[in-house]
Amino acid sequence: MATELTGRIVLPGDPAYDKARENLNLYQPKFPGAIVFCQEEKDVLHALAFAREKGLPFRVRGGRHSYQNFSIVDNGLVIDLSEMNDVTVNVPTKTAKVSAGADLGKVYNTLWKYGLALPAGTEFSVGVAGLTLGGGIGYLSRLFGLTCDHLLKVKMVVPKGEKGADIIEVTREQHNDVFWACCGGGGGNFGIVTELTFRTHPIDNVSVFKIEWEFDQLESVYETWQGWAPFTDDKLTSTLELHAKSQNVIRSLGQFVGSKKRLIELIKPLIQENKPKKVQLASLPFNKAFNYFNDPAGNKPSFFKRSGSFGYKPIPKRGIKIMKRFLEHAPNDSAAIWQQSLGGAVSEVETKDTAFYHREALIAQEYNTSWTNEEEARENIQWVVALRKQMRPYTDGDYVNWPDLSIRDWPKAYYGENFHRLREVKTAVDPLNVFTFQQSIPPFHE
Ligand SMILES: Cc1cc2nc3c(=O)[nH]c(=O)nc-3n(C[C@H](O)[C@H](O)[C@H](O)COP(=O)(O)OP(=O)(O)OC[C@H]3O[C@@H](n4cnc5c(N)ncnc54)[C@H](O)[C@@H]3O)c2cc1C
């Protein structure tokens, strides 16, 4: 008997269609033939079986943040899990069972009620499943590691036989290879995650800082920050934002799991070597620190291009000058280069122990720009692509959660030497390559 779609189904022509299809990145919009908002696990099983029986292209979606819109598809089926978003906390074991459609805001806010935290990204609207499957970096990374380092169990709907779908439970002991692949192998490659179980950490007050300098100080601030941020106390994770020259601001933000007094000591090198125009420090309950880091207006859909890389060694003066030159000739005010310090607990896990490859990088570096009119797209995209290319001699790879279709050798960039094992897992779990998109992991015979 043919499988029926179940859940909340939105079709072209429905009043809800435009909102239902739109992702955060409005560039190159896509028009699915149907979007199914799954309400429970069986809706996910039905959706996968339905797509396979009908031979429909399909994509899996959570928080809609894919830079390249890998979670939507023209004329096909979008399997959206955002309405499956329960978060259940087991206080004695300090673990949390999270339905895969939850966003980070729901996860952080629920855990905070119990004085717990999952180290994850900063923006509340990012989907927990997409983030975790690619790694998950944020302001607790240097102290506790990546989000994927906290995974205990994953429930996943996978292809079965010629047309069917099945559900598997994946842990370090059971389907060990799939579990390994879920820790950094990227979303949408192997199956549809319906639930994730994480270990969490007790958390209370944290200390945060914001320091701002003039654009002209870029080179010396950069040198100081990169020589300090990946090596300072592991309880301190920080970022450095370089903005278009027109904005006249270089900004470092950071979070320290400790006292304000100790934080003042720790940030001294940053301030002493480069006189800032503004320094702010605060001690806050952990859940309030997000107000410090996030734009209060939230994340609105826009046209954007983003890409990234990792710095394994300090960027030499030549590389810093390149970034400065690009920001002096930015396409608009939004253009920025953003870096986050790694090291600490991120680098304590071996490169081969999880699919997340870039364990030894000192920083993650992201190139961003956004625009408002279609005619500006070309210039903005070229700016990001050229900037990444010119930084290549000083950087390596890219974070799979910052995918970029202009990267030709993306398997090496995202996965390095882990790509081979990822293909083995793919061949075992999805030999017919049912889960496929422009940069999906191919099984061996493809
Ligand atoms: C504004 C913004 C802020 C960000 N901040 C951070 C940050 O602080 N730290 C960080 O590490 N990253 C960050 N990212 C990157 C983010 O981790 C990735 O964009 C991630 O893939 C988003 O997942 P999503 O569910 O929101 O997006 P979606 O577009 O819904 O999905 C992204 C990918 O994951 C797949 N996927 C989604 N759900 C599932 C599922 N249930 N099962 C299998 N595959 C699934 C999709 O098919 C797609 O390939 C940010 C991105 C943006 C746009």
The ligand as a MOL file (V3000), in Angstrom:
LIG
                    3D

  0  0  0     0  0            999 V3000
M  V30 BEGIN CTAB
M  V30 COUNTS 53 58 0 0 0
M  V30 BEGIN ATOM
M  V30 1 C 23.0490 33.5130 11.9030 0
M  V30 2 C 23.8150 32.2430 12.0710 0
M  V30 3 C 24.4950 31.9960 13.2460 0
M  V30 4 C 25.2330 30.8130 13.4030 0
M  V30 5 N 25.9250 30.6040 14.5640 0
M  V30 6 C 26.6410 29.4690 14.7110 0
M  V30 7 C 27.3940 29.2280 15.9090 0
M  V30 8 O 27.4000 30.0460 16.8340 0
M  V30 9 N 28.0990 28.0750 15.9990 0
M  V30 10 C 28.1150 27.1500 14.9960 0
M  V30 11 O 28.7630 26.1180 15.1570 0
M  V30 12 N 27.4150 27.3450 13.8580 0
M  V30 13 C 26.6910 28.4840 13.6910 0
M  V30 14 N 26.0050 28.6970 12.5300 0
M  V30 15 C 26.0560 27.6770 11.4650 0
M  V30 16 C 25.0190 26.5930 11.7570 0
M  V30 17 O 25.5660 25.6630 12.6610 0
M  V30 18 C 24.6480 25.8540 10.4690 0
M  V30 19 O 24.0840 26.7820 9.5780 0
M  V30 20 C 23.6970 24.6930 10.7490 0
M  V30 21 O 23.7460 23.7900 9.6640 0
M  V30 22 C 22.2900 25.2030 10.9430 0
M  V30 23 O 21.3700 24.1900 11.1710 0
M  V30 24 P 19.8100 24.5410 11.0160 0
M  V30 25 O 19.0280 23.3740 11.4790 0
M  V30 26 O 19.5280 25.8580 11.6250 0
M  V30 27 O 19.6580 24.7700 9.4410 0
M  V30 28 P 18.9200 23.9550 8.3000 0
M  V30 29 O 19.0810 24.8070 7.0890 0
M  V30 30 O 17.5460 23.5890 8.6780 0
M  V30 31 O 19.8100 22.6370 8.1780 0
M  V30 32 C 21.1930 22.7100 7.9480 0
M  V30 33 C 21.7120 21.3720 7.4220 0
M  V30 34 O 21.4610 20.3510 8.3830 0
M  V30 35 C 20.5680 19.3560 7.8540 0
M  V30 36 N 19.6350 18.9900 8.9140 0
M  V30 37 C 18.8510 19.8220 9.6260 0
M  V30 38 N 18.1150 19.1100 10.4890 0
M  V30 39 C 18.4560 17.8230 10.3380 0
M  V30 40 C 18.0260 16.5990 10.9280 0
M  V30 41 N 17.0860 16.5690 11.8670 0
M  V30 42 N 18.5900 15.4460 10.5110 0
M  V30 43 C 19.5500 15.4400 9.5460 0
M  V30 44 N 19.9760 16.5550 8.9390 0
M  V30 45 C 19.4430 17.7360 9.3280 0
M  V30 46 C 19.9120 20.0200 6.6560 0
M  V30 47 O 19.4680 19.0770 5.6970 0
M  V30 48 C 21.0040 20.9340 6.1400 0
M  V30 49 O 21.9050 20.2070 5.3400 0
M  V30 50 C 25.2570 29.8570 12.3530 0
M  V30 51 C 24.5540 30.1090 11.1760 0
M  V30 52 C 23.8480 31.3000 11.0180 0
M  V30 53 C 23.1250 31.5540 9.7310 0
M  V30 END ATOM
M  V30 BEGIN BOND
M  V30 1 1 1 2
M  V30 2 1 2 3
M  V30 3 2 2 52
M  V30 4 2 3 4
M  V30 5 1 4 5
M  V30 6 1 4 50
M  V30 7 2 5 6
M  V30 8 1 6 7
M  V30 9 1 6 13
M  V30 10 2 7 8
M  V30 11 1 7 9
M  V30 12 1 9 10
M  V30 13 2 10 11
M  V30 14 1 10 12
M  V30 15 2 12 13
M  V30 16 1 13 14
M  V30 17 1 14 15
M  V30 18 1 14 50
M  V30 19 1 15 16
M  V30 20 1 16 17
M  V30 21 1 16 18
M  V30 22 1 18 19
M  V30 23 1 18 20
M  V30 24 1 20 21
M  V30 25 1 20 22
M  V30 26 1 22 23
M  V30 27 1 23 24
M  V30 28 2 24 25
M  V30 29 1 24 26
M  V30 30 1 24 27
M  V30 31 1 27 28
M  V30 32 2 28 29
M  V30 33 1 28 30
M  V30 34 1 28 31
M  V30 35 1 31 32
M  V30 36 1 32 33
M  V30 37 1 33 34
M  V30 38 1 33 48
M  V30 39 1 34 35
M  V30 40 1 35 36
M  V30 41 1 35 46
M  V30 42 1 36 37
M  V30 43 1 36 45
M  V30 44 2 37 38
M  V30 45 1 38 39
M  V30 46 1 39 40
M  V30 47 2 39 45
M  V30 48 1 40 41
M  V30 49 2 40 42
M  V30 50 1 42 43
M  V30 51 2 43 44
M  V30 52 1 44 45
M  V30 53 1 46 47
M  V30 54 1 46 48
M  V30 55 1 48 49
M  V30 56 2 50 51
M  V30 57 1 51 52
M  V30 58 1 52 53
M  V30 END BOND
M  V30 END CTAB
M  END
